[in-house]
Amino acid sequence: MSVYKDSKRGTWYFITRVKQADGSYKQIKRRGFEGKKEAQIAEAEALLAEPKQKEITFGDVAEQYMTWYEARRKTSSTNKVGSLVKNHLVTRYGDRPIADITAGDIMDHQTELINQYAGSHVSMIHAVLSSIFKYAIKKQYIKENPARIAGGPDVEKNKMVNYWTLEEFKEFIRHVDDPMYYTLFMTLYYSGMRKGELLALRWGDIDFENNTININKTEYKRVIQTPKTTSSIRKILMPKHVMRLLSKLKDNQKPKMIYSVFGEFTTSISETTLTRRFHKYLKVSGVKKIRLHDFRHSHASYLINKGTIVSVVAARLGHGDIATTLNTYSHLYPTKEKEAVLDMENDFKTAQVIKMLP
């Protein structure tokens, strides 16, 4: 009980604080009680008279977190995180008071997820969950992060990436009968661009004199945005046969420099349309199924098999450092190591062997 004596007046008073649903506290103060016991009874009655506050739930905090997140992140990131929150977290913890969720609860959830999804997806869900608890700590709803105590899902991520060899790409591209889509897929394969970066291209980004493409923006649902990272801003050199295709496409369109390379006027083709056309050509070609994003992996594979040094691969892909490139494509390097060792074995094949004297 927070009961005190007023030394000046000779009476007693109480001061107490009541936690509100939003995490804030309401102060209640009453004076003028003749005795300590009277003040204590008055405090108890005041607390009972306060309306019972609904305990803040995980769903409440998740909603607040998404509002905070949306104000600071791109639409594409917001949609991805929002989907994870809605489909995996709110359905699991939504109605529970956030303060009641334990590390054990999270570990049990992880085990269920591991049996249903890839390790990388489970790790992503856990990262978002942990971020929501961190937000709750900053808002003073809870004091510790049960997701951090539980730790990550501790599953081995599948580092294998899906891609096409040059031969597979050639088989695919020969079935593409539309000039614009032919040029688009050729550009995608030989640049390693992300899909959003490709759709954001304007004719002003194409330097035909120097055979380069300037990548300085991305697009999501036909909205131009800043690149994923600062390292994503780059200028890449392109093979002449791709630049000739782009030049021919430009001649046919007679566009302004601000017009979309792959679209009409300033509007690019939609992601839905692109995906539909890709699946159409994929089915006709009979080549193994990959995603549009796997064109990026195919480009990396193409470069690695050509003996391109990893720093160049990283620069073309827009990676912040070569560690990202090596971590993603390390499985493609063993064959290059074998080739290097075979070269080592040739070093002394014709050398004279000198016997050492005892």
N, C-alpha and C positions, 0 to 999 in steps of 0.2 A: 504494500500500500504506500502511496506517495503522499503522506500526510505530514504537515509541518506546523510549527507554532509561529505565529506572528509576534515577534518580540515587542514591537511598538504598540500594537493594539491589545495584546494579551489574549487573542483568540486563535483558533485553529483554522487551517485551510488545506485543501488538497489540489494537486495538479496531476493529471494523468493524460496519457496519449492513447488514442484508438487508431489502429491501422485501418486504412480505407482500401477498397478493392483495387484502386489504381497504384497501390504501393505507398501512397503518401500517408501522413499521420495527422489526425485531428486532435488538437489539445483541448482538454476540458479543465476549467479552473473555477473553484467555488471558495468563498471566504466567509468569515463571521461565525464560525462554530464555537460554542463555549467550551467544548471538551474534545479530546483526541478521538474518543470512541464515536462521538456524534459525527465528526468529520469522516471517519472511516466508513460509517454506515451510509453517509451521503454519497461518498465516492462509489461504493458498491451499487447503490441505487441508480446513480448516474450511468454507470457502465451497463447495467441491465436495461436502462431506458434507451440506450443507443440501438438503432436498427441493426440487425445482424447483417454483416457484410458478406456478400457472396465471395467465396474464395476464388482467386484468379486462377483460371484453368490454363492448361497448355494451349488450347485453342485460342484463348484470348491473347496470350503472348505471341503466338504464331501470327495472328492477324496484325498485331502491332509491329512485329518484326518485318513483315512483308511490306507494310506501309513505309517503314524506315528504309528498307532495302530498295524499294522502287524509286525512291527519291535520289538514290546514289548510284544506281547501276543501269546498264542498258536494257532495253526491252527484251532482247534475246536472253540475257542472263536471268532477268526477272521471271520470264516464262518458264525457264528450265527449273529454277529453284522453287517457284510457285507450284509447279507440277509435282515435285518431290514432296513438298510440304503437304499438299492436298491428298495425294495418293498413298503416301507411306507413313506420314507422321500424324496428321490430324485424325486420320481414321483409327490410329492406334492409341493416341494419347489425348485426343481433343477434349473430352469432358473431364479429364482428371485434373485435380488441383496440381499445379506445376511443382509445388513444394513437396508433393507426395511421391513424385517419380524418382525411383532409385536406380543406382548403377546396375543392380541385379535385373531390374525390368528391362533396361536397355540391352544388356548382354543376352537375355532371353530372346528379345526382338531380333538382335543380330543373327542369332542361330537360325531363326525362322527365315530371315531374308537370304542368308547364305545358301539355303537349300532351294531357293527360287530364282536367284539372280546372279549375274556375274559379279566377281569380287570387286571390280572397279565401280560398279553401280552401287553396291552395298557401302563401299567406302565413301561415295559421294553423299548417300543418304545420311551416313553418320556425321559427315562434316557439316551438313546443313543443320542437323539436330543439335550438334555442339554449338553452332553459331547462335541458335535460338536461346539456348541456356546461357550463353555469354551475355546476350542482350538482356535476359531476365536478371542477371546479376547486376548489370549496370543500372537497371531500373529499380533495383533493390527489392525484387520480388523473392529472390532466393539468395543464399550465401555461397553455395558451391555448385559446380557443374558436374552433374552425375555422368554426363557423356564423357567428360575427360577422365573421371575416375574409372569408368568402364573400359576406356581405351578403345582404339580402333578395332574393326572386325578381325584383324589379323589373318587375312586371307591372301593367298598369292594371286596377284593380278596377272591376267593373261596378256603378255607383252607382244604376242603375235599379232601382226596386222594383216589385213586382207588387201591384196593388190593384184594388178594385172602385169604380166610381162609385156614386153614390146610386141611379141607375136600375138598375144591375146588382144592387145589394144588394136593392132592392125586388123584383126579379124572383126572386131566390133565396128571400127570406123568405116570399113568398106560397105557396111550396111546402112550407113547414115546418108539418106538421100536429100536432105534439106541443106542448102548451102550455109545458112546461118548456124544451124546446129552442128554441122560438120566443123565449121570454124570454131565454135564454142568448145566442143569436146577436144579438138586439137590444142586449143589454147590452154584448156584445163590440164591436159596430160603433160604438156611441155613446160608449164609454168609452176605447177605445184600450189597454185593459189587455193585459198579457201573459197567455197561456193559463194559466200557473201561478198568477198573481195571481187570475184569475177562479175557478179551481177551489178556491182557498184561502178564498174568501169565506164568512163565516158571517153569519147574520142580524143579529148584533150589529154588523156593519160597515155595515149599511144604515141611514141616517138619513132616515126618511120625512118628518120634520117640515121638514128643511132641504134635501131632495132631493139628498143627497150620499152618496157611497160612500167609506168609509175603507179605503185600501189600505195594509196594514202587514205583509204576509206573502206568501209564495208556496208553491207545492206542487209536489212532484216525486214521481211514483209513490206518491201518496197520503200522502206524508210532508210535514208542514208545516215550512217553513224560513224563515229570515230573508230579507228582500228581497234582490234582486240587488245593489243599492247603497243607500246612505242616501237618495239622491235619489228612490229608488223608493217611499219612504214618502210618501204624499200623500193628499189629500182632494179628490175631484173632484165638481163639480156635474153633475148629470144632467138631461136633459130630462124633463118631467113624464110624457110618454107611456110612457117606459121605466119610470119609478118606479111608474106605475099597473100595469104588467105585473108588476113585482116584488111589489107589494102584493097583487095577485090570487093570485099563486103562493103567497105566504105564507099568505093566508087559506085556501087549499085544503089546505095542509100542516099548519097549526096547530103550527109548530115552536117549539123552545126557541131562545134567542138563540145558543147554541153549536152549533146544527145547521148543516150545510152548506147553502148556498143552492141549489146544483145537485148534489143527491145525495139520499141517504137517511140520516137521523139525522146522525151526525158524519162520515160517509164520503161523499166526493164521487164523482161518476161517474168511471170510469177514463178515462185518456187514450185508450186503445184504443177504448173504446166511443164516446167523443166523436168521434174521428176517423172511425170507421165510419159513424156517423149523419150526420156532415158530408158525407162522400162520397156517401152515399145521396141526400141532398137536392140536392147539387151536380149529380149525374147527372140527376135528375128535372127540375131547373130549366133545364138546358142552358146555364147561365152559364159563362163562361170559368173554367178551373181556377185556384184560388189555394190557398195553404196557410192553416191556421188562424191562423198568425202574421201573415199578410197582412191580417187584419182590423185589426190595429194600424196598418199602412201605409194602409189604406183610411180609417181615422179621421183620420189626419194629412192625407191628401189632401182629405178632406171639409172640415176646418177651414181649410186653406190656400185652397181655392177659395171659402170663405165670407169670405175677407179677414181671418182671425184672425191677430193679430200673433204672431211667432215665439216670443216668450217664453211666451205662453199655451199654444201647441202643445207646447213643451218641458216645461212644468209638468204638463200633462195626461198626457204620455207618461212622465213620471218621468225625463227626461234630466237629467244633472248640470249641463249648460250648453247654451246655444243653439247652440254650435258643432257639437255632436253632431247636433242637429236639422237645421241648415243643411247639414251634410255629407251627411246621409242623404237629405234631400228637396230639395236644391238644384235638381234638374231640374224640380220642379213650380213653381218661381218665375218662369221666363221669361214665362209668360202674364200673370202679375200685373204684371211690369215693363212689358209692352206696354200693359196697361190704364192704368198710371200715366202712361206717355208720352202716350197719347191724351188723358188728362185735362190734361196740360201744354199740349197743342196747343189746347185749348179756352180756355186762360187769356186769350188776347189776340184771340180771334176778333171780338169786338164792340168792342174798344178802338179809340179814334181814333188814326190814324197821324199824327204830327206831323213835317213836313219840317224838317230842320235847315237853318238859313240858312248860306250860304257864309261 
